[in-house]
Amino acid sequence: MRFGLGEDRRSKYRNPRFASFLAQADPRSRNSDAYDARLRARRVVQRGLVALAVLAGAWVVVESAKALTMF
């Protein structure tokens, strides 16, 4: 028995009625706004860490160049 597949077996899309049933049968209510907010926050943190790593790398290069010019 294939759950969730469309009535047309050649279809690659899932049956939307099955997805609706799963959403209604789930006892936990999901707050999609909170989930989206977490995804946005995670993306901001990741971009911040990448920017910090780039700045740290640039600082190392500048300090190395300064140290080499002293000799």
GROMACS elastic network, one bead per residue, 0.5 to 0.9 nm:
[ bonds ]
;  ai    aj funct       b0    kb
    2     5     6  0.63794   500
    3     6     6  0.88462   500
    3    14     6  0.89008   500
    3    15     6  0.87714   500
    3    18     6  0.78466   500
    4    13     6  0.89208   500
    4    14     6  0.54353   500
    4    15     6  0.52723   500
    4    16     6  0.79471   500
    4    17     6  0.82025   500
    4    18     6  0.53353   500
    4    19     6  0.71905   500
    5     8     6  0.78722   500
    5     9     6  0.70174   500
    5    11     6  0.76336   500
    5    12     6  0.78222   500
    5    13     6  0.68593   500
    5    15     6  0.52190   500
    5    16     6  0.88904   500
    5    18     6  0.81828   500
    6     9     6  0.62908   500
    6    10     6  0.82988   500
    6    11     6  0.61876   500
    6    12     6  0.78437   500
    6    13     6  0.65070   500
    6    14     6  0.53527   500
    6    16     6  0.80125   500
    6    18     6  0.89042   500
    7    10     6  0.86923   500
    7    11     6  0.79101   500
    7    15     6  0.73728   500
    8    11     6  0.54611   500
    8    12     6  0.89543   500
    9    12     6  0.79679   500
   11    14     6  0.77908   500
   13    16     6  0.84732   500
   14    17     6  0.86838   500
   14    18     6  0.76921   500
   14    19     6  0.77383   500
   15    18     6  0.53925   500
   15    19     6  0.67230   500
   15    20     6  0.88719   500
   16    19     6  0.50805   500
   16    20     6  0.61317   500
   16    21     6  0.85716   500
   17    21     6  0.61593   500
   17    22     6  0.87087   500
   18    22     6  0.62994   500
   18    23     6  0.86743   500
   19    22     6  0.50908   500
   19    23     6  0.62244   500
   19    24     6  0.86693   500
   20    23     6  0.50743   500
   20    24     6  0.62195   500
   20    25     6  0.85331   500
   21    24     6  0.51512   500
   21    25     6  0.59381   500
   21    26     6  0.85666   500
   22    25     6  0.50504   500
   22    26     6  0.61189   500
   23    26     6  0.55409   500
   23    27     6  0.88005   500
   23    29     6  0.86959   500
   24    27     6  0.77772   500
   25    28     6  0.88599   500
   26    29     6  0.70752   500
   26    30     6  0.89820   500
   30    33     6  0.88323   500
   30    34     6  0.85514   500
   30    35     6  0.82742   500
   31    34     6  0.54802   500
   31    35     6  0.64744   500
   31    36     6  0.88198   500
   32    36     6  0.60439   500
   32    37     6  0.84499   500
   33    36     6  0.50911   500
   33    37     6  0.60938   500
   33    38     6  0.86343   500
   34    38     6  0.61942   500
   34    39     6  0.86516   500
   35    38     6  0.51223   500
   35    39     6  0.63188   500
   35    40     6  0.87239   500
   36    39     6  0.50210   500
   36    40     6  0.61900   500
   36    41     6  0.85605   500
   37    40     6  0.50804   500
   37    41     6  0.60781   500
   37    42     6  0.85121   500
   38    41     6  0.50213   500
   38    42     6  0.60159   500
   38    43     6  0.85169   500
   39    42     6  0.50914   500
   39    43     6  0.61733   500
   39    44     6  0.86563   500
   40    43     6  0.50794   500
   40    44     6  0.62030   500
   40    45     6  0.86540   500
   41    44     6  0.50608   500
   41    45     6  0.61616   500
   41    46     6  0.85653   500
   42    45     6  0.51198   500
   42    46     6  0.61126   500
   42    47     6  0.86008   500
   43    46     6  0.50888   500
   43    47     6  0.61502   500
   43    48     6  0.84973   500
   44    47     6  0.51749   500
   44    48     6  0.60590   500
   44    49     6  0.86266   500
   45    49     6  0.61522   500
   45    50     6  0.86288   500
   46    49     6  0.51320   500
   46    50     6  0.62458   500
   46    51     6  0.86210   500
   47    50     6  0.50745   500
   47    51     6  0.61289   500
   47    52     6  0.85333   500
   48    51     6  0.50659   500
   48    52     6  0.60840   500
   48    53     6  0.85950   500
   49    53     6  0.61221   500
   49    54     6  0.86000   500
   50    53     6  0.50658   500
   50    54     6  0.62099   500
   50    55     6  0.86224   500
   51    54     6  0.50866   500
   51    55     6  0.61643   500
   51    56     6  0.85475   500
   52    55     6  0.50978   500
   52    56     6  0.60543   500
   52    57     6  0.85436   500
   53    56     6  0.50350   500
   53    57     6  0.61081   500
   53    58     6  0.85827   500
   54    57     6  0.50983   500
   54    58     6  0.61833   500
   54    59     6  0.86012   500
   55    58     6  0.50426   500
   55    59     6  0.61167   500
   55    60     6  0.86616   500
   56    59     6  0.50317   500
   56    60     6  0.62735   500
   56    61     6  0.87195   500
   57    60     6  0.51399   500
   57    61     6  0.63186   500
   57    62     6  0.87203   500
   58    61     6  0.50950   500
   58    62     6  0.61834   500
   58    63     6  0.85818   500
   59    62     6  0.51211   500
   59    63     6  0.60470   500
   59    64     6  0.83924   500
   60    63     6  0.51868   500
   60    64     6  0.59438   500
   60    65     6  0.84784   500
   61    64     6  0.50839   500
   61    65     6  0.61051   500
   61    66     6  0.86292   500
   62    65     6  0.50926   500
   62    66     6  0.62315   500
   62    67     6  0.86616   500
   63    66     6  0.50148   500
   63    67     6  0.61454   500
   63    68     6  0.85982   500
   64    67     6  0.50414   500
   64    68     6  0.61235   500
   64    69     6  0.86301   500
   65    68     6  0.51401   500
   65    69     6  0.62507   500
   65    70     6  0.88561   500
   66    69     6  0.52473   500
   66    70     6  0.65945   500
   67    70     6  0.53491   500
   67    71     6  0.71985   500
   68    71     6  0.56418   500
